[in-house]
Amino acid sequence: MSTARRYVMFAPGDTVAAGVSGGADSMCMLVLLKECAEELGIIVTAVHVNHGLRGAEADADESFVRDFCEKEGIPFIARRVNVPALVKQTGDSAELCARNARYEVFASLGFDKIATAHTGTDSVETLLMNLSRGAGLRGLCGIPPVRGNIVRPLIGFTRAETERFCRERGIAFVTDSTNLTNDCTRNRFRHTVMNDLAALNPAFERNAMRCMELLRRDEAYLDEAAEKRFRALYDPETRSLPVEGLPAEGECLRNRVLARYLDTVCGADYEYRHVERLGREAATRCSVTLPSGGSAVSDGDRIAYREPPRGRISPGPLTVRKDREEPVTFGRFQLVFSVADLSYTKKGNEICVDYDKTDETLTVRARQPGDRILLPRRCAKTLKKYFNEIKLPERQRDEQPVICDSRGIAAVAGLTADETRLPDNHTKKILIIRTECDNNDE
């Protein structure tokens, strides 16, 4: 577990959810975590997510991991998700839906850390995929060893090394048949590009892993420098940035500061070409129109953000008690609050939160500038950025009910809950928020 120590992945007393599919990578990780648990001071639980994609084969994988954990005395949790239904609902690929569902399951369980079995080989594949898309430095860093409470103890291993570990230790593992096809982009890179590069240079994989480590150091340095410069320049009252204060030592740092500015004022509502143009023209006056209709405007002295024109009037805020039985009407939406025990199964138009993690009185309102929510995997985002990422139609964004209390946003009705409000091992009862929407758009 030298990688875990190097990146300070665990703290004594951490409860750790180890994502175990049954493949060589995850079985290797589970065995190593179990053997090092006492030394690291952690409590390890194996978590297996059945995606409902491979029928009897997936059920056999679940049984395999369950039997292994029972034999080794490792706590085990299994969860099932309906990925085919998520694909139909979202239009995303099965690979993306499965990934998102896994992390939502992990986050809902309330462990201190989530350990995934990504290896250095996975990270090299990610590097190549991002390179083919024209990614910048951050994308070329591959998979981060630590991101929030998600840790990757095997990021210093190659896939060949985890398989060799299992063979030498006599550890059985399963092979997901979908990994043998070229149906998804990652598999095509895995089976063709990676093999071709290894044929050209057998040391390619290790060299690429070393390259990513060096790039991560550079990225961390530039990221910190840009953050310091941005904090020193940004005026939160006017939400503006002085042109004169922008870094003059190179467009690399300047563009990072500008990207942080746009992140702050409009979330993900921009592309890199907008940052580049703003950097080139800010000193000579410019107006850069962003995808949603908002604009980054410079008068030559300061850069400011101009909100897109509002086509609708947002519904006014409502104050409700969470134990009320009557529906709450908010614009085109109707919300129904109810309480259930832990056996309740969530339906598609419902959000479930821990009843005791919300105040007795809740506020239902429209989004406000600067609103932020903590998504599963402890990923904090502005609502603007979140709405952009899920492609919520612009006309709906100021109407979507946001449910708050004295501690901030608890949920966005019909979409997601704040990660800190989700049920966990200490939950006694659940608050259900059901959302119905009148889709007649007059």
Secondary structure as UniProt FT lines:
FT   HELIX           2..6
FT   TURN            7..8
FT   TURN            12..13
FT   STRAND          15..19
FT   HELIX           24..40
FT   STRAND          43..50
FT   HELIX           56..72
FT   STRAND          76..80
FT   HELIX           83..90
FT   HELIX           94..108
FT   TURN            109..110
FT   STRAND          113..115
FT   HELIX           120..132
FT   TURN            133..134
FT   TURN            137..138
FT   HELIX           139..141
FT   STRAND          146..147
FT   TURN            148..149
FT   STRAND          150..151
FT   TURN            153..156
FT   HELIX           159..169
FT   HELIX           177..180
FT   HELIX           185..188
FT   HELIX           189..193
FT   HELIX           194..200
FT   TURN            202..203
FT   HELIX           204..233
FT   TURN            236..239
FT   STRAND          240..242
FT   TURN            244..245
FT   HELIX           251..266
FT   TURN            267..268
FT   HELIX           272..281
FT   HELIX           282..284
FT   STRAND          286..289
FT   TURN            291..292
FT   STRAND          295..298
FT   STRAND          302..306
FT   STRAND          318..321
FT   TURN            322..323
FT   STRAND          328..330
FT   TURN            331..332
FT   STRAND          333..340
FT   TURN            342..343
FT   TURN            348..349
FT   STRAND          350..354
FT   HELIX           355..357
FT   STRAND          361..365
FT   TURN            369..370
FT   STRAND          372..375
FT   TURN            376..378
FT   STRAND          379..382
FT   HELIX           383..389
FT   TURN            390..391
FT   HELIX           394..396
FT   TURN            397..399
FT   STRAND          402..405
FT   TURN            406..407
FT   STRAND          408..412
FT   TURN            413..415
FT   STRAND          416..417
FT   HELIX           419..421
FT   TURN            425..426
FT   STRAND          430..437
//
